[in-house]
Amino acid sequence: MKMYLCQPDETLSQALEEVIKNDPDGRTFECDEQKDRCYIGDEVFSTAPVIINKNNQYFAVRTVN
């Protein structure tokens, strides 16, 4: 699992673009601000390929097939 820390003025979609651009395996991800919010201790938090931290809120990205 990797963690991406947003810049203060960065949106979730901009963060997702950076995650996709810098993925060493060339994977594509998606993230919905409502559905993919997660908390430390959630199963999805520990199994997601990347967690985006935006203003101390966590979002678990999903791999697009």
N, C-alpha and C positions, 0 to 999 in steps of 0.2 A: 504494500500500500504506500502511496505517495501522498503528501500533503502539499496543497498550494495555498499560499497566504495572499489574499487580495490586497492591492494597494488601497488606500483610503477612498480614492475617488473612482475605483474600478467597479464596473457592474459585473454581475454574475455571468452574463453572456461574454463579456470581454475576458473574464478569467477562464471561461471554458475554451475560448479560442486559443488562449495561451497554453492551456493544458494540452490541447490537441496538437498545436504547432510544435511543442517540445516533447511529445511522447516518443521515446526512442524506438518503440515497436511500430510506430505509424498507425496506431489505433485511432478510431473515431469515437467520441463520447457524446452523450447528451445529458442534460440536467434540467429539471423543472423546479423552479423556485418554490413551488407549493408542495409537490409530491416527494421531492428528494431531500428535503431537510431532514437531518438526523441528529442524534445526540450521542455523546460518548457513552459507550456501554451497549448501544443498539447493535444487533447482529450486522446490519448493513454497514455500520461504521467500520467494523473490523474486516468486512469482506469486500468492500468497494475497492476498485483499482486505484482511485484517486479521491481524496476528500478536499473540497474547497472550503477554506475558512474565510468567510466574509463577515466582518464586524462581530467576531466571536459567535457566529452561527455557522453550522456545519452542513455541507451539502455533499451527498454521495453521488458521484457521477456514474452513469451506466455505459457500458460498452455497446456500440451500435454494430450489429452484424451485417 
